[in-house]
Amino acid sequence: MGDWTRLLPALSAPDRRRVETGIAEADVHVRPLLRPTDTYFWATSVTRTPEWAATKAWPGELRRRAALAVHLEATTSSIPSALNNVVRSLADGVHDWTWADLLWSLEVAGQGHGYDNGAHLELPAMIAVRLAPADLADLAPALSALFDEIAEDYFMAAGPRRRVAMLIGGALDRATGRRVPSWLLHHGDEFGPLVRAGMGDFLAAPGVPELLAHCASLDKPAPPAKWLRVLDERLTTAADGAKAVRAVLEAFTAHRRRVHEDSDRLLRGLVWALSRESDEAATDLLARVTATASAAPRQASGFPHAQRTAIAAVQLLAGRDGEAPVRTLARLAVTVKNKAVRARVQSALARLGASRGRSLSEVMELAVDDHGLDSTGSRLTEVGPYEATVRVVGEKARLTFTRAGTGLKGVPAVLKETHADELKQLRDMVKGISATLTAERQRVEALLSEDRVWAYPDWVSRFLDHPITGTYGRRLLWETSTDGRDWSAGQPHTDGDGWTLAGLDGRPARGERVRLWHPIRATVDETLAWRERVLATGLTQPFKQAFREVYLLTPAEERTGSYSNRFAAHILRYRQANALMRARGWQAGYLGTWDGGYDSEATKLFGGGAWRASFHHQLVDTDDPRDYDVHYCSTDQVRFARSDGATWQPAPVADVPPLVFTEAMRDVDLFVGVTSIATDPQWADRGEDRFRDYWHRTAVGALNPSAQVRRDALARLLPRMAIADRVTLADRYLHVRGNLRSYRIHLGSGNIMMEPHDAYLCIVPARGGTGRLHLPFEDDPMLSTILSKAIMLAADDTITDPTVLRQLAA
C-alpha cells in the first residue's frame, strides 16, 4: 500500500475491542454462504443466490459484524475472490457505522492485499460516505492520499475503481467543504490538476459542479433521452455552465496529451453538452476536440488521447453544418490508427457524404484544408518588424523570417519575448500543414485503386491549383479523354492558357475528363517510355507511379478461386512486418502467445471503401520455451470481400477489379520483400537453423514484381553513374567489378555473393550512400541499398571497415 496508511490516527485499545467483538461469530454465519466465491474471480455474484436472501432479515448489528468479517476475508485472503457485491450488500443495511469502524477497516485494507477487483476498499468507501463531516476531519489527510492512490491505480478494474473513488472522494469533499467533486479532474493525469489550477473558482460557480458531475455520469457514447433532459436542466440552472463546458474543452485541445479514463468520461459528456449549441464557434471547437481526442502518441499510435470522447465527438461532428466537420473527419480517416475510432470516422464520413449528395471519396477530396496558403503553397505574415513565411517545401512545411528583404537563418530572438503568441500560432500552423501533407499523400496514393474520373475544371482546382494537394498532383501522370473511351496520358504543364497535359511527344492534351494514370491500363511500351521521361526530366514522384509494380491474376489464383497463395509460406521479421502494415494503412491484431494470438488477419480498404483485402499470417514459435516474444510470423492467404451495406461479402479473386487487386497485392509483396528473413545476409551463418533452407531458397530466388521494377530502374540509372563501366545488370543480379574481387548483388534481397565461390558478404550500407544521384521515387529502400553497396564494392580497395575487410580476406 501507499503512504496514506502512515497518515491514519491511532485506534485505541477499547475502540479496537469494540469493533472486533463478534467478528468471529459473524464469520461463522456468513462463511457457508461464501463457498461459491472460492472460485477465482467467480463471475456470478453470490448475492443473487436464494441462500443469500436470508441475510436481509439479519439484525443490523449482525450485518455490521458480517460486513467487517467479509472485509477481513477480502483483504487478507490469499485468493482474490470477487467479494465486492457481498460487502456492499451487508454494509448497505447498516446505519450506525462509527469513526472507529472506518479507521479499523482502513487499517485492515492498508495492511492486507490489494487486488484488481478492488474488494478491499468497498467497506471503507461505504462507511466513509455515511459518516458526518465532523467524524471525518482527522481522517481527511489519509483519505486524500488514499484517493490519489486510487486515481493513479491502473491495475484495479475500472468499475470498482470508479465506484470507490466516487464514494471516498464524496466523503473527502464533505469533510473539506470542496465544491468541485474530488473524483472530477483528479491527479490521475496532468490534465485534471491543470484545469483545476487555471479555472478553480470558475468550476465552483453555482450549478457548475453539478453540471460537470452529470456530464461524467454518461456511460455510453449515445446518451438516453432522460440523461439529455437532465443535461439541459443543468445547463439552464448553471449561469456559467455553457462557458465552463467550452473552457474545459478548450483546455483539452491545448493539452494535447493522453488523459485518464475518468477525464475521458467527463470530456465525453462535455462534448454532448457542447453539441446542444449550434453556432459556428461550437462547431469549430467540436472539430478541434475531435481531432485532439483521436490523436495518439507516435510510439503508441493505436491508443488515442481520449478514445471515449473521440467516438462520441466523431458522431456528433458528422451532424454539423459547414466545412470544418468534413475537413476534420477526412484528415482523421487517413491518420487514425485505432480500429474503433477509425471505423466510426469512416461511417460518419459516409453518412455526411450521403447527406450532402457526394461519395465518401469526394467528400474527403473537398475537405482538404488549404491552411490559408496561396496557390504557390506560401503564406506571408507580418510579426513585428519581421515577415514570417510559411511555405510548403517538398512534403513538409517550413517557417522562415526576413527583415527588409534579407533572409534570416532562424527565429529572431526578440520575437520569442515580444510576440510569443504569434510564434506559437505560426508553429502550430506548420505542424498542421505537415500533418495535412502526410494525410494527403496517403489519400492521393489510395486513389490508384479507384476508377475515379474528374471533370477537367474540378481536376485543376483540386489537384493542381490546391496548395496542399497540388504538391503531389503536379508531379503525377494523368490521362484525359473527350468521350471516355480513348485516353491520352500526360504530365501537368502550365502556360498562358492554363493547365494542360503534355504527352510523350510534348503536345498538349486537354479533354473533358481526367483520371489518374496507372501502368496496369497502359501498354508496356508506353510504361517504359514514361519511366524514361521521368528520369530524363529529373522528376521525383511522391510515390511510385511510372515505376509502379503491376500484379495480374494468375491461373493458379483462378483455380483457388476465393483466395491467393502467391505470397504464402514466407517467414517475416514480425515486429518490422507489423509496423510496415500499419504504416501502409492495414489494421491487424498483434500476434502473441495468448489465446487467440497465434493467428492474425490484416485488413485494408481499397477502391474507395468498396473492397476489403485480408492478409492472413500466423505466429512462428521460438525454440526457447522461456521466450514469449514474437520474433517471426509465417504468411498465408490473401482474400477479398465486397462491401454490402454494413457487411462484407467474400468475393472470388476473379471478380476483384484489376486496380484493387494489383494495389492490394503490391502492399503484401512489400511486406514480404522488405521484412522477409531472406533480406538478412547474416542468416548464411546460422548453421542448422530451421529457417536456413527457406533463406537460401528465397535469398537468390526469382525476382518478384517489385524486384523486376527495381531492375528496370537500375537499367536506366546505372548508365548515368560514375561506376557504369564497373557494373553489369543480369537477370537476377547486379554484377560489380571491384579492384580486389568481383561480386553479385541479388536484386530482390540485396544480398551479396563474392565470386567465384559465392561466399556471402555482409555489408550494412550507410545512409545516403547514393550521393546526389537522382531517384525517380523514394519508397523503395532496397533500390538505395543496392546502389550504395555497388558504389562501395566498385572501390573495394578503399574500404576501411574491419568487419568487411575480414570477410574479403577470408
C-alpha positions in Angstrom: 0.0 0.0 0.0 1.0 3.6 -0.3 2.0 6.3 2.2 -1.6 7.0 3.1 -1.5 4.4 5.9 1.1 6.5 7.7 -1.4 9.3 8.0 -4.0 7.2 9.9 -4.5 8.2 13.6 -4.0 5.5 16.2 -7.0 3.3 17.1 -7.3 3.0 20.9 -7.4 -0.5 22.5 -11.0 -0.1 23.8 -12.2 1.0 20.3 -10.4 -1.9 18.7 -12.0 -4.4 21.1 -15.4 -2.9 20.4 -15.0 -3.1 16.7 -13.6 -6.6 16.7 -16.1 -8.1 19.1 -18.3 -10.6 17.5 -16.5 -10.7 14.1 -15.5 -14.4 14.5 -19.1 -15.3 15.4 -20.5 -13.4 12.4 -17.9 -15.1 10.2 -19.4 -18.4 11.2 -22.8 -17.2 10.0 -21.7 -15.8 6.6 -18.9 -18.3 5.7 -21.3 -21.1 4.4 -22.9 -18.6 2.0 -19.5 -17.7 0.5 -18.5 -21.1 -0.7 -19.3 -20.3 -4.3 -16.8 -17.5 -4.3 -13.9 -19.8 -3.7 -13.6 -19.9 -7.4 -11.0 -17.5 -8.7 -12.9 -14.3 -9.9 -16.2 -16.1 -9.7 -18.4 -14.3 -12.2 -21.9 -14.6 -10.8 -22.5 -12.7 -7.6 -23.4 -14.8 -4.5 -25.9 -12.1 -3.5 -28.2 -13.3 -6.3 -28.5 -16.8 -4.8 -31.6 -17.8 -2.8 -29.5 -18.6 0.2 -28.3 -15.0 0.4 -31.8 -13.6 0.7 -31.8 -14.7 4.3 -29.3 -12.1 5.2 -31.9 -9.4 4.6 -33.6 -10.5 7.8 -30.5 -10.4 9.9 -30.3 -7.8 12.7 -28.3 -4.6 11.9 -25.5 -5.5 14.3 -25.1 -8.9 12.8 -24.9 -7.4 9.4 -22.3 -4.9 10.6 -20.1 -7.6 12.1 -20.6 -9.8 9.0 -19.5 -6.9 6.7 -16.4 -6.5 8.9 -15.7 -10.2 8.6 -16.1 -10.3 4.9 -13.9 -7.2 4.6 -11.2 -9.0 6.5 -11.6 -12.0 4.2 -11.4 -9.9 1.0 -8.3 -8.0 2.2 -6.2 -10.8 3.9 -7.2 -13.9 1.9 -4.6 -15.3 -0.5 -7.4 -16.0 -3.0 -8.6 -12.7 -4.7 -12.3 -13.7 -4.6 -14.8 -11.2 -6.0 -16.5 -10.1 -2.7 -17.4 -6.6 -3.8 -21.1 -7.2 -4.0 -21.1 -9.2 -0.8 -19.5 -6.4 1.2 -21.9 -3.8 -0.3 -24.9 -5.9 0.4 -24.1 -6.4 4.0 -22.9 -2.8 4.7 -25.8 -1.2 2.9 -28.3 -2.1 5.6 -26.3 -0.7 8.5 -26.9 2.9 9.5 -24.8 3.2 12.7 -21.3 3.0 11.3 -18.7 4.7 13.5 -15.4 6.5 13.2 -13.7 3.5 14.8 -15.3 1.2 12.2 -13.9 3.3 9.4 -10.4 3.6 10.9 -10.3 -0.2 11.6 -11.4 -1.0 8.0 -8.7 1.4 6.7 -6.0 -0.3 8.8 -7.0 -3.7 7.5 -7.1 -2.5 3.9 -3.7 -0.9 4.4 -2.0 -4.0 5.8 -3.6 -6.6 3.5 -3.7 -7.4 -0.2 -5.0 -5.1 -2.8 -6.3 -7.0 -5.8 -7.5 -5.6 -9.0 -11.2 -6.3 -8.1 -11.0 -3.5 -5.5 -12.9 -5.5 -2.9 -10.5 -4.4 -0.2 -11.8 -0.8 -0.5 -15.5 -1.4 -0.7 -16.2 -1.3 3.0 -14.1 1.8 3.8 -15.9 3.6 1.0 -19.3 2.5 2.2 -18.6 3.6 5.8 -16.9 6.9 4.9 -19.9 8.1 2.8 -22.2 7.6 5.8 -20.3 9.4 8.4 -20.8 13.1 9.3 -18.1 15.6 8.2 -17.0 16.1 11.8 -16.2 12.4 12.1 -14.1 12.6 9.0 -12.0 15.6 9.9 -8.9 13.9 11.4 -9.1 11.2 8.7 -9.1 13.7 5.8 -5.3 13.6 5.2 -5.3 9.8 4.9 -8.4 9.8 2.8 -6.9 12.4 0.5 -3.7 10.4 0.0 -5.8 7.2 -0.5 -7.9 8.9 -3.1 -4.8 10.0 -5.0 -3.6 6.4 -5.0 -6.9 5.1 -6.3 -7.0 7.7 -9.0 -3.5 6.7 -10.2 -4.2 2.9 -10.0 -4.2 1.5 -13.5 -4.4 -2.1 -12.3 -7.8 -2.0 -10.5 -10.8 -2.8 -12.7 -12.5 0.4 -14.0 -15.9 -0.3 -12.4 -14.8 -0.9 -8.8 -12.1 1.8 -9.0 -14.5 4.4 -10.2 -17.1 3.4 -7.6 -14.9 3.6 -4.5 -13.2 6.8 -5.9 -16.6 8.5 -6.0 -17.6 7.4 -2.5 -14.3 8.2 -0.9 -14.0 11.4 -2.9 -17.5 12.4 -1.8 -16.7 11.8 1.8 -13.5 13.8 1.5 -15.4 16.7 -0.1 -17.9 16.8 2.8 -15.0 16.8 5.2 -13.1 19.6 3.5 -16.0 21.6 2.1 -14.8 21.3 -1.5 -17.4 22.4 -4.1 -15.9 20.6 -7.1 -16.0 16.8 -6.6 -12.6 15.3 -5.9 -13.3 12.5 -8.4 -13.6 15.0 -11.2 -10.4 16.3 -12.8 -8.2 14.5 -10.2 -4.5 13.8 -10.1 -4.6 10.6 -12.2 -3.3 12.6 -15.1 -1.8 16.0 -15.8 -5.0 17.4 -17.3 -7.1 17.4 -14.2 -4.7 19.5 -12.0 -4.0 21.8 -14.9 -7.7 22.6 -15.3 -8.3 23.0 -11.5 -5.3 25.3 -11.2 -6.4 27.5 -14.1 -10.2 27.5 -13.5 -10.7 26.6 -9.9 -13.2 29.4 -9.0 -14.9 29.2 -12.3 -15.5 25.4 -11.8 -17.0 26.1 -8.4 -19.6 28.6 -9.6 -23.2 27.9 -8.7 -24.5 24.9 -10.7 -21.3 24.1 -12.5 -20.1 21.3 -10.2 -23.5 19.6 -10.6 -23.2 20.0 -14.4 -19.7 18.5 -14.5 -20.8 15.6 -12.3 -23.7 14.9 -14.6 -21.5 15.0 -17.7 -19.1 12.5 -16.1 -22.1 10.1 -15.4 -22.6 9.3 -19.1 -21.8 5.6 -19.5 -22.4 5.2 -23.3 -21.4 7.1 -26.4 -25.0 8.0 -27.1 -27.0 9.1 -24.1 -30.6 8.2 -23.3 -33.3 10.9 -23.6 -33.6 11.2 -19.8 -29.9 12.0 -19.5 -30.2 14.7 -22.1 -33.2 16.2 -20.3 -31.2 16.4 -17.1 -28.3 17.9 -19.0 -30.5 20.7 -20.4 -31.8 21.4 -16.9 -28.2 21.6 -15.6 -27.2 23.9 -18.4 -30.1 26.2 -17.7 -29.6 26.2 -13.9 -25.9 27.0 -14.1 -25.5 30.6 -15.3 -21.8 29.9 -16.3 -22.5 26.3 -17.4 -22.0 26.8 -21.1 -18.9 28.9 -20.6 -17.4 26.2 -18.3 -18.1 23.5 -20.9 -16.2 25.4 -23.5 -13.4 26.4 -21.2 -12.7 22.8 -20.2 -12.8 21.6 -23.8 -10.5 24.4 -24.9 -8.1 23.4 -22.2 -8.2 19.8 -23.5 -7.4 21.0 -27.1 -4.4 22.9 -25.8 -3.3 20.0 -23.6 -2.9 17.5 -26.5 -1.9 14.6 -24.3 -3.5 11.3 -23.1 -5.9 11.7 -20.3 -7.1 9.4 -17.5 -10.2 7.4 -18.3 -12.2 9.4 -15.7 -11.3 12.6 -17.6 -12.2 10.9 -20.8 -15.7 10.2 -19.4 -16.1 13.8 -18.4 -14.9 15.1 -21.7 -17.4 12.8 -23.5 -20.3 14.3 -21.5 -19.0 17.8 -22.1 -18.9 17.1 -25.9 -22.6 16.3 -25.7 -23.2 19.4 -23.7 -21.4 21.4 -26.4 -23.5 19.8 -29.1 -26.6 21.5 -27.6 -25.2 24.7 -29.1 -25.5 25.2 -32.9 -23.3 28.3 -33.5 -20.2 28.1 -35.8 -17.8 28.6 -32.9 -19.2 25.5 -31.2 -18.7 23.5 -34.4 -15.1 24.7 -34.7 -14.4 23.7 -31.0 -16.1 20.3 -31.5 -13.9 19.7 -34.6 -10.7 20.6 -32.6 -11.8 18.4 -29.7 -12.5 15.5 -32.1 -9.0 15.9 -33.7 -7.3 16.1 -30.3 -9.2 13.2 -28.7 -8.5 11.0 -31.8 -4.8 11.8 -31.9 -2.3 9.4 -30.4 1.4 9.5 -29.4 3.8 8.4 -32.2 5.1 5.5 -30.1 1.5 4.2 -29.4 -0.5 5.2 -32.5 -3.3 2.8 -31.6 -4.1 4.5 -28.3 -5.9 7.8 -28.7 -5.6 10.6 -26.2 -9.3 10.1 -25.2 -11.0 7.3 -27.1 -14.4 7.6 -25.5 -14.5 11.3 -26.3 -13.3 10.7 -29.8 -16.0 8.1 -30.6 -18.8 10.4 -29.3 -17.4 13.5 -30.9 -17.0 11.9 -34.3 -20.7 11.0 -34.5 -21.7 14.5 -33.3 -19.4 16.3 -35.7 -20.8 14.4 -38.7 -24.2 16.0 -38.0 -22.9 19.6 -38.1 -23.0 22.1 -41.0 -20.0 23.7 -42.6 -16.7 22.6 -43.9 -14.9 22.1 -40.6 -16.6 18.7 -39.9 -15.7 17.4 -43.4 -12.0 18.6 -43.2 -11.5 17.2 -39.7 -13.1 13.8 -40.5 -11.3 13.4 -43.8 -8.0 14.0 -42.2 -8.7 11.5 -39.4 -9.8 8.9 -41.9 -6.2 8.5 -43.1 -4.3 9.3 -39.9 -6.2 7.5 -37.1 -4.8 4.0 -36.4 -7.2 3.0 -33.6 -9.6 0.5 -35.2 -12.7 1.5 -33.2 -12.3 5.2 -33.9 -11.3 4.8 -37.5 -14.4 2.7 -38.2 -16.6 5.4 -36.8 -14.8 8.1 -38.7 -15.4 6.2 -42.0 -19.0 5.6 -41.1 -19.5 9.3 -40.2 -17.9 10.4 -43.4 -20.1 8.1 -45.5 -23.2 9.4 -43.7 -22.1 13.0 -44.1 -21.4 12.5 -47.8 -24.8 10.9 -48.3 -26.5 13.8 -46.7 -24.6 16.2 -49.0 -25.0 14.1 -52.1 -21.4 13.1 -52.5 -19.4 9.9 -52.4 -17.0 9.2 -49.5 -14.0 9.7 -51.7 -15.3 13.1 -53.0 -16.1 14.3 -49.5 -12.6 13.6 -48.4 -11.3 15.3 -51.5 -13.3 18.5 -51.0 -12.3 18.6 -47.3 -8.6 19.2 -47.8 -7.6 22.2 -45.7 -5.6 24.8 -47.6 -4.5 26.5 -44.3 -4.8 29.9 -45.9 -1.9 29.2 -48.3 -1.8 30.8 -51.7 -1.5 28.8 -55.0 2.3 28.6 -54.6 2.0 27.0 -51.2 3.0 30.1 -49.2 1.6 32.4 -46.6 3.2 35.7 -45.6 2.5 37.1 -42.1 4.0 40.3 -40.5 5.3 39.7 -37.0 6.5 43.0 -35.5 9.2 44.4 -37.8 9.7 40.9 -39.5 8.0 39.0 -42.2 7.3 35.3 -41.5 6.7 33.0 -44.4 5.2 29.5 -44.0 5.9 27.6 -47.2 5.4 24.1 -48.4 8.9 22.7 -49.3 8.7 19.2 -50.7 6.4 17.3 -48.4 7.0 19.4 -45.3 6.1 22.9 -44.2 8.9 25.4 -43.3 8.8 28.6 -41.4 11.3 31.4 -42.4 11.8 35.0 -41.4 13.0 38.1 -43.3 13.6 41.7 -42.5 13.7 44.4 -45.1 14.1 41.7 -47.8 17.0 40.0 -46.0 16.5 36.4 -45.1 17.4 35.2 -41.5 18.7 31.8 -40.5 16.4 31.2 -37.6 13.7 32.8 -35.4 14.6 36.3 -34.2 15.3 36.1 -30.5 13.4 39.3 -29.8 10.2 37.8 -31.2 10.3 34.9 -28.6 9.8 37.6 -25.9 7.6 40.2 -27.7 5.4 38.0 -29.9 5.3 34.6 -28.2 1.6 34.1 -29.1 2.1 34.8 -32.8 5.1 32.5 -32.9 3.1 29.7 -31.3 0.3 30.2 -33.9 2.8 30.0 -36.7 4.5 26.9 -35.4 1.1 25.3 -34.9 0.3 26.2 -38.5 3.5 24.5 -39.7 2.6 21.3 -37.7 -1.0 21.4 -39.1 0.2 21.8 -42.7 2.7 19.0 -42.3 0.0 16.7 -40.9 -2.3 17.6 -43.8 0.5 16.9 -46.3 1.1 13.5 -44.8 -2.6 12.6 -44.9 -2.9 13.9 -48.5 0.0 11.8 -49.7 -1.8 8.6 -48.4 -5.1 9.7 -49.8 -3.8 10.5 -53.2 -1.9 7.2 -53.4 -5.1 5.4 -52.4 -6.8 6.8 -55.5 -4.7 4.4 -57.6 -7.1 1.6 -56.5 -10.2 3.7 -57.6 -11.6 4.1 -61.0 -12.3 7.8 -60.4 -12.9 10.3 -63.2 -13.0 14.1 -62.7 -14.3 16.9 -64.8 -11.4 18.9 -66.1 -12.2 22.1 -64.1 -12.6 20.0 -60.9 -9.3 18.2 -61.5 -7.5 21.5 -62.0 -8.9 23.1 -58.8 -8.5 20.0 -56.6 -5.2 18.5 -57.8 -3.2 21.3 -59.4 -4.1 24.7 -58.0 -4.7 23.5 -54.5 -1.7 24.5 -52.4 -1.6 21.1 -50.5 -2.8 18.5 -52.9 -1.1 20.3 -55.8 2.3 19.4 -54.2 1.5 15.8 -55.3 -0.8 16.2 -58.2 1.6 18.3 -60.3 4.2 15.5 -60.0 2.0 12.7 -61.2 0.9 11.4 -64.6 -2.7 11.8 -65.6 -5.0 10.8 -68.5 -7.5 12.9 -70.3 -10.4 12.0 -72.6 -13.2 13.6 -74.5 -15.5 10.6 -74.9 -14.4 8.3 -72.0 -13.1 5.6 -74.4 -9.8 6.9 -75.8 -7.4 8.3 -73.2 -4.2 10.3 -73.7 -1.6 10.3 -70.9 0.5 13.3 -70.0 2.3 15.3 -67.3 0.7 18.6 -66.0 2.1 21.6 -67.7 1.0 25.3 -67.3 1.2 28.1 -69.8 -0.7 31.2 -70.7 -3.8 29.2 -71.4 -3.8 27.4 -68.1 -3.1 23.8 -67.2 -2.8 21.1 -69.9 -1.3 17.6 -70.1 1.9 17.3 -72.0 2.2 13.9 -73.7 5.3 12.0 -74.6 5.5 13.9 -77.9 5.3 17.2 -76.0 1.9 18.1 -77.5 -0.8 19.4 -75.1 -3.8 17.2 -74.5 -7.0 18.6 -73.0 -10.3 16.7 -72.7 -13.4 17.0 -70.7 -12.5 14.2 -68.3 -9.4 13.3 -66.3 -8.3 10.2 -64.4 -5.1 9.1 -62.6 -2.7 7.2 -64.8 -1.9 3.6 -63.8 0.5 1.3 -65.6 -2.0 -1.6 -65.4 -4.0 0.3 -68.0 -1.0 1.2 -70.2 0.9 -0.8 -72.8 4.4 -2.0 -71.9 6.0 0.4 -74.4 4.1 3.4 -73.0 5.1 2.5 -69.5 8.7 2.2 -70.4 8.6 5.5 -72.3 7.1 7.3 -69.3 9.8 5.8 -67.0 12.5 7.2 -69.3 10.7 10.6 -69.4 10.5 10.8 -65.5 14.2 10.1 -65.3 15.2 12.4 -68.1 13.3 15.4 -66.6 14.6 14.8 -63.1 11.1 14.4 -61.7 10.8 12.8 -58.3 7.3 11.4 -57.9 5.7 11.4 -54.4 5.3 7.7 -54.7 5.9 5.0 -57.3 3.7 5.6 -60.3 5.6 5.4 -63.5 7.8 2.7 -61.9 4.8 1.1 -60.1 4.6 -2.7 -59.9 1.7 -4.4 -61.7 0.1 -7.6 -60.3 -2.2 -9.6 -62.7 -4.4 -12.5 -61.8 -2.6 -15.8 -62.4 -4.0 -19.2 -63.5 -3.2 -20.6 -60.1 -5.3 -17.9 -58.4 -8.2 -18.6 -60.8 -8.1 -22.2 -59.7 -8.0 -21.5 -56.0 -11.0 -19.2 -56.6 -11.6 -17.4 -53.3 -8.0 -16.7 -52.3 -4.4 -16.2 -53.4 -1.5 -18.2 -52.2 1.0 -16.1 -54.1 2.7 -14.7 -51.0 2.1 -17.7 -48.7 4.8 -19.7 -46.8 7.2 -16.8 -46.2 9.0 -16.1 -42.9 8.9 -12.5 -41.9 10.5 -10.5 -39.1 7.3 -9.8 -37.3 7.8 -6.5 -35.5 9.1 -4.9 -38.7 6.2 -6.5 -40.7 3.6 -5.3 -38.3 5.0 -1.8 -38.3 5.0 -1.7 -42.1 1.4 -3.0 -42.3 0.3 -0.2 -40.0 2.3 2.4 -41.9 0.5 1.3 -45.1 -2.9 1.6 -43.5 -3.6 -2.0 -42.8 -5.4 -2.9 -39.5 -4.1 -6.0 -37.7 -4.3 -7.6 -34.3 -1.0 -8.1 -32.7 0.3 -11.7 -32.5 1.3 -13.2 -29.1 1.4 -16.3 -27.0 -2.1 -15.9 -25.7 -5.5 -17.4 -26.5 -6.4 -16.1 -30.0 -3.0 -14.5 -30.5 -1.5 -17.2 -32.8 -3.3 -16.0 -35.9 -4.0 -12.5 -37.3 -5.8 -11.0 -40.2 -4.5 -7.7 -41.6 -7.2 -5.8 -43.5 -7.3 -2.6 -45.6 -10.0 -0.9 -47.7 -9.5 -0.3 -51.4 -11.5 1.1 -54.3 -12.8 4.0 -52.2 -14.0 1.7 -49.5 -16.0 -0.7 -51.8 -13.5 -3.5 -51.4 -11.5 -5.0 -48.5 -8.4 -7.1 -48.7 -7.3 -9.5 -45.9 -3.8 -10.8 -45.4 -3.6 -13.8 -43.1 -0.4 -14.5 -41.1 0.5 -16.7 -38.1 2.9 -16.7 -35.2 6.0 -18.8 -35.5 7.0 -20.3 -32.2 10.6 -20.0 -30.9 12.7 -22.9 -29.9 13.1 -21.4 -26.4 10.1 -22.2 -24.2 11.0 -19.3 -21.9 10.9 -16.8 -24.8 7.4 -15.4 -25.1 8.3 -12.6 -27.5 7.1 -12.8 -31.2 10.1 -12.7 -33.5 8.8 -14.2 -36.7 5.5 -14.8 -38.5 4.6 -17.0 -41.4 2.4 -15.7 -44.3 -0.8 -17.3 -45.7 -3.7 -16.4 -47.9 -4.8 -13.1 -49.3 -8.6 -12.8 -49.6 -11.1 -10.2 -50.8 -14.5 -9.1 -49.8 -17.1 -6.7 -51.4 -19.0 -4.1 -49.3 -22.6 -4.9 -48.9 -24.0 -2.2 -46.8 -22.8 -2.7 -43.2 -21.4 -6.2 -44.0 -18.7 -7.7 -46.2 -19.4 -10.5 -48.7 -16.4 -12.8 -49.7 -15.6 -12.5 -53.4 -13.7 -14.7 -55.8 -10.4 -13.2 -56.8 -11.5 -13.2 -60.4 -14.3 -10.7 -59.6 -11.9 -8.2 -57.9 -11.3 -5.1 -60.1 -7.8 -5.1 -61.5 -6.9 -1.8 -59.8 -8.0 -3.2 -56.4 -6.2 -6.5 -57.0 -2.9 -5.0 -58.1 -2.8 -2.4 -55.3 -3.6 -4.9 -52.6 -1.1 -7.5 -53.8 1.6 -4.8 -54.2 1.2 -4.0 -50.4 1.5 -7.6 -49.5 4.5 -8.1 -51.7 6.1 -5.0 -50.0 5.6 -6.7 -46.6 7.2 -9.9 -47.8 10.0 -8.2 -49.8 11.1 -5.8 -47.1 10.7 -7.9 -43.9 11.5 -11.5 -45.1 14.4 -13.0 -43.4 15.8 -13.6 -46.9 17.0 -10.0 -46.9 19.2 -10.6 -43.9 22.7 -11.9 -45.1 23.6 -12.9 -41.5 21.3 -16.0 -41.9 24.0 -17.6 -44.0 26.0 -18.3 -40.9 23.2 -19.8 -38.7 24.3 -23.4 -39.2 21.4 -25.8 -38.6 18.8 -23.1 -38.1 15.4 -24.4 -39.1 14.8 -21.4 -41.4 18.1 -21.7 -43.2 16.7 -23.7 -46.2 14.0 -21.1 -46.7 16.6 -18.3 -46.5 18.8 -20.0 -49.2 15.8 -20.7 -51.4 14.4 -17.1 -51.2 17.6 -15.0 -51.0 18.7 -15.9 -54.5 15.2 -16.8 -56.0 13.3 -15.5 -58.9 12.5 -11.8 -58.9 9.0 -10.7 -57.7 7.3 -7.8 -59.5 8.8 -5.3 -57.1 12.3 -6.5 -57.8 11.6 -6.6 -61.6 10.6 -2.9 -61.5 13.8 -2.3 -59.4 15.8 -4.0 -62.2 14.2 -1.7 -64.8 15.0 1.4 -62.7 18.7 0.2 -62.4 18.9 -0.3 -66.1 18.1 3.4 -66.6 20.1 4.7 -63.6 23.4 2.8 -63.9 24.5 4.4 -67.3 24.2 7.8 -65.6 26.6 6.8 -62.7 30.3 7.0 -62.4 30.5 3.3 -61.8 28.8 2.4 -65.1 31.9 0.7 -66.5 32.2 -1.5 -63.5 28.7 -2.9 -63.3 26.7 -5.3 -65.4 23.0 -5.9 -65.0 21.9 -9.6 -65.4 18.6 -11.3 -64.9 18.6 -11.6 -61.1 21.8 -9.9 -60.2 23.9 -6.7 -60.5 27.5 -7.8 -61.2 30.1 -5.4 -59.7 33.8 -5.5 -60.6 35.9 -4.2 -57.8 39.7 -3.8 -57.6 40.1 -6.7 -55.2 37.3 -9.1 -56.2 34.0 -9.4 -58.2 30.6 -9.5 -56.7 26.9 -10.3 -57.4 24.1 -8.4 -55.7 20.7 -10.1 -55.8 18.1 -7.6 -57.0 15.4 -8.9 -54.7 17.1 -9.5 -51.3 20.1 -7.2 -51.8 22.4 -10.0 -50.6 26.0 -10.0 -51.9 27.9 -13.1 -53.1 31.7 -12.9 -53.8 32.9 -14.6 -57.0 34.0 -17.2 -57.8 32.9 -19.3 -54.8 29.7 -17.5 -53.9 30.7 -16.7 -50.3 28.3 -14.3 -48.7 29.4 -10.8 -47.9 27.5 -8.9 -45.1 27.5 -5.1 -45.5 25.3 -2.7 -43.7 25.2 0.3 -46.0 25.4 3.9 -44.7 22.5 6.2 -45.2 22.8 8.4 -48.3 25.3 6.1 -49.9 24.0 7.0 -53.4 25.3 10.5 -53.1 23.5 13.1 -55.3 22.1 10.6 -57.7 18.5 11.4 -58.6 16.0 8.7 -57.9 12.5 8.9 -59.5 10.8 7.7 -56.3 11.7 7.4 -52.6 9.5 4.5 -51.4 11.9 1.6 -52.4 14.7 1.5 -49.7 16.1 -1.7 -51.4 17.0 0.3 -54.5 19.1 2.7 -52.5 20.6 -0.2 -50.6 21.7 -1.9 -53.8 23.1 1.2 -55.3 25.1 2.1 -52.1 26.5 -1.4 -52.0 27.5 -1.2 -55.6 29.3 2.1 -55.2 31.2 0.8 -52.2 32.2 -2.5 -53.8 33.3 -0.8 -57.1 36.0 0.8 -54.9 36.6 -2.1 -52.6 40.3 -1.3 -52.2 39.3 1.9 -50.3 37.1 0.0 -47.7 38.3 0.6 -44.2 35.6 -1.2 -42.2 37.3 -4.1 -40.4 34.3 -6.3 -40.4 34.1 -6.1 -44.2 37.9 -6.5 -44.7 37.9 -9.7 -42.7 35.2 -11.1 -45.0 37.1 -10.1 -48.1 40.4 -11.6 -46.8 38.6 -14.9 -45.9 
